[in-house]
């Protein structure tokens, strides 16, 4: 790709920094312009329609995405190593609670612990309800909640 002049690079940088607003990028880089809003929009549109400008924007977006991906990449190994490091630091400082927490988190990350969740929701069919419960549901808001006289149970 051919190199762009410093002004074009500044406009493109402002464009990226402002979330892709062509007009804002143009205004930022041309603060002394006396042009009308319509003229600014037209100039910005013409500038950003150029092939070399579009190519430079794509190139910069790819660079930003690559850096973000590299910074955000988290592997199980790196996570486990960091937790081990934190555990050792806490242990060295005599912070046993923090060391234990780090070890538990390592175990959770390695899926050594099974978290059990108990569900207390029971479902009943219409045939399992008595006439009073059905009447209460029919008279209610239609939300499926049995009236208070029946224990305010949510029916699914």
N, C-alpha and C positions, 0 to 999 in steps of 0.2 A: 504494500500500500504506500502511496506517495505521502510524504510528510505534509502535515498541515501547518499553516502559519500560527504563531503564538495566539493571535486573536481568535482564530477558529478553535484552537485547543481550549482556550478559556471559555468560549461559548459552550462547547461540548461538556466541559467539566461542570459548568453551572447547570447545564441541562440534567446531567446525571445527579448532581447534588440536590436538585430541586424536584426529584421524583419524575423527571421526564416532561417538565413544562417548557415548551419551546419559547413561549412569550416571556416567561419569567427569566429564562436564561438570556434572552436577547436584552431585556431591560437591565439585568444585573451587569452585563458587559458593555452596555451603552447607557450609562447613567445620565449623561448630559443631553441625550436625544430629545428633541422637541417634537418629534413625529407623533402623529395621532395614534390612538390605540389600533385603528384599522391598518395604518401603514406599518406599525411595529409587527402586527400579526402577519402581514404579507411578507415583510422582509425575513422574519423568522421562518416562515413556512418555506420560502425560496431557499434559504440557507440550509435548512434541515432536509430538503428534498434532494440535495446534491449526493451523488453516489459515494464520493469519497468521505463525506461527512457521515452518511449512514453506515459505511463500512467501519469507520473509526468508532462509532458508537457501539456497534456489534462487538468489535475487538475489546473495547473497554468493559463492556458488560461481561464478556467471557473471562477477562482478567479478574474482575470483582467476584464472579461466581467461583472461579478456581480458588481464590484466596479464602473465600467464605467456606468453601467445602474443605479446604485443608485445615482451617482453624476449627471447624465444627466436627471434624472426623473424630470419632471416639470409638475405640475398639475395646473389647472386653479386656484384652491384655493391658492396655494403657490404663484403663479404669482400675483394674485390680492392682496394678503396680502403684498407682497414685494412692489408693486406699491403704496399701501396705506401708507406703512411705509415711502417710499421715498417722497410721497406727504406731509406727516406730517413733516418730516425733513426740506423740502424746505420751508414750511409754517412757521415753527419755526424760520428759518433763514431770513425770510422776502423775500425769493426768489419766488415771486408769479408766475412768468413766468414758473419756473420749476415745481411748484405745479400744475399749470393748465395743463402743459404737462403731468404730471403723471396721473392726473385725466382723461384726454382725452385718454391716453393709456389704462387706466383701462376700460373705456367705449368701446374702440375698442376691447379689449380682451374679454369683455362680449358681444360683438356683438350688442351694443346699437346703433351704427352708421351704416348707410347703405351708402356705397360708390357707387355713380352713375358714370358710365362711358358712355360717349356718343360716338358712332361710327359714323364717317363721311364717311366711305367707302361705296360706292354704286357699285353695280354690274349690268352689262348689258349683255344681250345675244347678239349674233351676229346679230340677227334680228333687234335689237334696234340701231345698228350702221349704219351710212350712208356709202356710197361707199368709200368716201375719207378716213374715219377713218379705214375701213377695209383694204384699200390699204396701209395706213401708217403702220398698224400693220404687214401686210404681208411683207412689204419692210424692216421693222425694224429687230432687233436682235431676235425677237421671244419672248421677255420678257413680252409682253402684255402691253407695255407702248405706249400710243398714242403720235405721234410726237409733237414737241413744238408748231406747228401751231394750234394744237387742245388743248392746255393748259397742256400738259404733265401729263395727268391723267393715273393712274395705273388702268388697267382693271382686274377684277377678274372673 
